[in-house]
Amino acid sequence: MIRRFYDRARAAGLALLLLALALLAAYAMGVALDDATAAAGKTTTVAPHGDDNGDGRIDEDESGWDCATMGNRQCGPAPAPVSIALPVDCTGPGGCVVEGLPDECQGARDATVLCVTVATRPPYGWTNPDGSRVDNPDGRAQLRDLTERPGTPEFEAALRALDAEWREHH
């Protein structure tokens, strides 16, 4: 009789242990499913090095910005707008005359300020990496060498190219 009681107690204990393991396994599975469900709608974003605000891209003024290779490739602040005050005389019969306007800039229309800026530059030059020397005449001589005529889009494009070249070396 004691032996039967012992066998029943041992069977009941084993049944309780198996029940506890089954409950523990079911709980663990439920937790895993909850974690998987919670993670299903989420994504992880890794910010590149130098992306200070963590938005996924490197913007100007962040530590990873390289002005020589990113954006418009211009380092430093944008150049200040140029304003040139030239006296205008509208008393003559031929209409208004701008005193002091270089002859090369007559009729330049919207490009007049840029034309005067280029015209007033002194001669300059630079040495190429291969050691060859490039010398440019003053701005007025460069304007006289242009084949494009003032007032045309081609003239304005040529002025911008001369201005860009000068800025590259200054």
C-alpha positions in Angstrom: 0.0 0.0 0.0 2.8 2.4 0.8 4.4 1.4 -2.4 1.2 2.2 -4.4 0.9 5.5 -2.6 4.6 6.3 -3.4 4.1 5.4 -7.1 0.9 7.6 -7.3 2.7 10.5 -5.6 5.7 10.1 -7.9 3.3 10.0 -11.0 1.4 13.1 -9.7 4.7 14.9 -9.1 5.9 14.1 -12.6 2.6 15.2 -14.0 2.9 18.5 -12.1 6.4 18.9 -13.4 5.4 18.3 -17.0 2.4 20.7 -16.5 4.8 23.3 -15.2 7.1 22.9 -18.1 4.2 23.1 -20.5 3.0 26.3 -18.9 6.5 27.7 -18.9 6.9 26.9 -22.6 3.6 28.4 -23.4 4.5 31.6 -21.5 7.9 31.8 -23.2 6.2 31.4 -26.6 3.7 34.1 -25.8 6.4 36.5 -24.8 8.3 35.7 -28.0 5.2 36.3 -30.1 4.5 39.6 -28.4 8.1 40.7 -29.0 7.9 39.6 -32.7 4.5 41.4 -33.1 5.9 44.6 -31.5 9.0 44.5 -33.7 7.1 43.8 -36.9 6.2 47.4 -37.7 9.5 49.0 -36.6 12.6 49.7 -38.6 16.0 50.6 -37.4 17.9 53.5 -39.0 21.7 53.8 -38.6 22.9 57.3 -39.1 26.1 57.8 -41.1 29.2 59.1 -39.3 29.0 62.9 -39.3 25.2 63.0 -39.4 24.9 65.1 -36.2 21.1 65.3 -36.1 20.6 61.6 -37.0 18.1 62.3 -39.9 20.0 59.8 -42.2 21.8 62.3 -44.3 24.7 64.7 -43.9 23.7 68.3 -44.2 25.8 71.4 -44.6 27.2 72.6 -41.2 27.2 69.0 -39.8 30.5 67.5 -38.8 30.6 65.1 -41.7 30.1 67.8 -44.4 32.9 68.2 -46.8 32.5 71.5 -48.8 35.1 70.5 -51.4 33.2 67.4 -52.5 29.5 67.9 -51.4 26.8 70.3 -52.4 27.8 73.1 -54.8 31.5 72.5 -53.9 32.0 76.0 -52.6 33.6 76.4 -49.2 32.7 79.4 -47.1 29.8 81.8 -47.2 28.3 82.8 -50.5 29.8 85.9 -52.0 28.1 89.1 -51.1 26.0 90.7 -53.9 28.0 93.2 -55.8 26.6 96.7 -56.2 28.3 99.3 -58.3 27.2 102.9 -58.1 27.9 104.7 -61.4 26.6 108.1 -62.2 23.9 108.2 -64.8 23.3 111.2 -67.0 19.9 111.4 -68.7 20.1 115.0 -69.9 21.5 114.4 -73.4 19.5 113.8 -76.6 20.7 110.1 -77.0 19.1 108.9 -73.8 20.8 108.0 -70.6 24.5 107.5 -70.5 26.3 105.7 -67.6 29.4 107.6 -66.8 32.4 105.3 -66.1 30.9 102.2 -67.6 33.6 100.3 -69.5 33.0 100.3 -73.3 33.2 96.5 -73.2 30.0 96.5 -71.0 27.8 98.8 -73.1 24.6 97.0 -73.8 25.2 94.2 -71.3 21.7 94.7 -69.8 21.1 92.4 -66.8 24.8 91.3 -66.8 26.1 94.9 -66.4 27.1 94.5 -62.8 28.9 91.2 -63.5 30.5 92.8 -66.6 31.8 95.8 -64.6 33.1 93.4 -61.9 35.1 91.3 -64.4 36.3 94.5 -66.2 37.8 96.0 -63.0 39.9 93.0 -62.2 43.7 93.2 -62.4 45.8 90.8 -64.4 46.3 87.5 -62.6 47.9 84.1 -63.1 48.5 80.7 -61.5 50.8 77.7 -61.8 49.3 74.4 -62.8 50.2 71.2 -61.0 52.4 70.2 -63.9 54.4 73.4 -63.4 53.1 75.3 -66.4 52.2 78.9 -65.8 48.9 80.6 -66.9 48.8 84.4 -67.1 45.6 86.2 -67.7 45.3 89.8 -68.8 43.3 92.3 -66.9 39.5 92.1 -67.0 39.0 94.6 -69.8 41.4 92.8 -72.1 39.6 89.5 -71.3 36.2 91.2 -72.2 37.7 92.5 -75.5 38.8 89.0 -76.4 35.3 87.6 -76.1 33.5 86.7 -79.4 30.1 86.9 -77.7 28.3 90.3 -77.9 26.9 92.2 -74.9 23.2 91.7 -74.3 23.1 88.1 -75.4 22.8 85.0 -73.2 26.1 83.7 -74.6 27.8 86.9 -73.3 26.4 86.5 -69.9 27.5 82.8 -69.9 31.0 83.9 -70.9 31.1 86.5 -68.1 30.1 83.8 -65.6 32.9 81.5 -66.8 35.4 84.3 -66.5 34.1 85.1 -63.0 34.2 81.4 -62.0 37.8 81.1 -63.2 38.9 84.1 -61.3 37.1 82.9 -58.1 38.7 79.5 -58.4 42.2 81.1 -58.2 41.5 83.8 -55.6 
